[in-house]
Amino acid sequence: MVMSTSSGTQTIPLEEVPTPALVVDAVIARRNIDRMAGYVAEHGLKLRPHTKTHKSRTIARLQIDAGAVGLTVAKVGEAEQMAEACDDLLMAYPAVDRARCDRLAQLAHTKTVRVAIDSAFALESLAGAAVAAGSTIGLLVDLDVGMGRTGVANPDEALALARLIAGRPGVRLDGLMCYPGQVWEPADQQAKPLAAVAAKLQETIDLWAKHGLEAAIVSGGSTPAAFQSHLVPPLTEIRPGTYVFNDMNTVRGGYCTPDDCAARIVCTVISDAVKGQVVIDGGTKTFTSDACIPARDSGHGLIVEYPGAKITRLSEEHGQVDVTLCDVRPKVGERISVIPNHICPCVNLQDRFWWLEGRALRPITVDARGKLS
């Protein structure tokens, strides 16, 4: 197997790519993109994928080419990067500080920019920045539907904020946003919790209508519940992110199989000196410390070639692997591939990932790496 360097002229064996290395299988990633695009088309929904997973303009363009109406970001730095791939951006994260609001207002000169908010303070901050810049920012009222992280608590509070937005110079009331991130039941058990989400959204929409306000956009969705989004009729669009690569959260949650995991981190076994253990060259600076949400005791990812092994402990540069249950154990110098628990922060730790297409690897820059503001 060979790879193309950034110059596109030289090839080297995959075995010579320095580890740890994040490798993305193009066939699987494209299949994941097409599957989600097909689902939303079938159910009359729009797709606005969250780019926090891949942070790559290259992958974003694949999603747009497959029919996505826009992109979702968490931070302004991500929006500035993704603006080169898309003209319609939603920041699903409150903006309250001057620097962030000013950058969004400037971006709104050339792009459609929307922001989800849950406070009058955020409204005033964004509206003030937009007026000063001579631009307009679309706003979605963030409604808490059970996650308990951000979002106004109830329809009455959503109405109060929406009424403040309506008619305010510099901003435009575009609709509602929610994040059902608390829904981790198996897919065939999601109807009840999603019905509760639908009921709260519909109550809010109806209340707005009584007061002459429209929620033209109702944005929701998450990867674990993505393919059940049709059970939430008020939604007009969904914002899954992880689906493009998948990880052990989505595997152990029952939402996909390991064969649907496009991203794997290739590591090298660097030690077997301690009995019953090997050590790989990826630690918290490669995998982060995230536990698997549906299986907290499953270790720090799945070693594909040795499913009986368990990554039990991570320090900065070391991954300690219990191999006592393996009939055959990895050897020093051997390369193994790991599906991490949570792929999104793993991508953010990389300058680039390797795009495997056919027999060729090429580097793709993680454009929005480290864009935390």
Phi, psi and omega in degrees: 000141182235166176227154174266134175282176181299335177285341179079004186251330185257142176238145176222158180295147176306324182297345180262358176292126182300137178254158358289144183226131177273117182245130181245124179280115185297323182297314181292317180298315179296322178296319178296318179297314182293323180296315180292320178299320178294321180297311183294323178297319181296326187254013175068028178255163172253155183242127176231079189297146178277126185273001179300336181287311186257332179052031188234128176294328179298312179292323178301318180294325175298320179293318177296316180298333179275001173118359178300139183276344181183189181232153175251142176226167176256330186228161182297321179302322176294317180300318180297323177288315184286345177298338177283347181249345190204148181262356186229109189234135174244124172264106184272056187198133184296137174249120182231338183271154187298315184300316181293315182295320179297319180294320177296319180296323177291318179297328182291351174293326187241347182231157168283116183241127175235150180224138175269131182227160177222020181210153174295330179298314178298319178302309182296322180296313181289318180297318179298318179294319181292318178298315180297326182272348182075030180236179179229134179246129175282141182238138170247134176280122180279118181250125178286120179248021175132346181289325178072033181246296171230173177110140176296155193281330190206170181301324180297318178292325177296320178295316181301317180289320179299321180292327176292323181290317186302124178083356180283126179301143177091344181227165183221132178280111184255344178149211186240150171229143171218163176223104180277052185290352178277351184274100178236014176293158173305152186307321182282001177243014184270351185301316183293308180296327179286332174296323178294321176298314181299319182295318181292320177297314182295321177300320180292316179299317180295321179295318177300316182299323179296336181252019173076021181246145182241138171258084183294326176248130171235104191254130181206204175094155175205163181298314181301328182252008189303314186277008172244013184298336177294346176280359176241081188304329181294340184296138171254338180209158177231158188232047178295152179236308187298333186308330186294327179247323188066168183197187183287339171299313182284330177291306184289340173283349178088014184267351177196181176244168176304332179291346177266002181270106184283332187255128177223144180259116180277126180234164176247137174285122186250348181201145169224027186292330181270131183302135177076011186216146163236161180237135177251164187271029174233126178236216182293337178282357176245315187256346194063179183257011184300128171280162177282122186300312181281349184212080189299333184260018186272359181091189188259051178116172181252124171277111191300316184284341182225074184296342177280347179281157181222122176282102191269333186210138176239133164245190189305312186241002185238139170242115181269127188241121175281119182244016184295338180263007181268129174292320176240132186251147176295149184255156176302133182093346181285147175260136177232162179240137185240130168270114185286164178296313186227107189287329188302306179291335177296318178299319182294345177273356186253141169288329183204161167236165185256122183267111184265111181228117187066237178252009185248140173251137172224147181281138173240126182290138172275087192301322186260020178302133175073008179278084188261357178233000000 
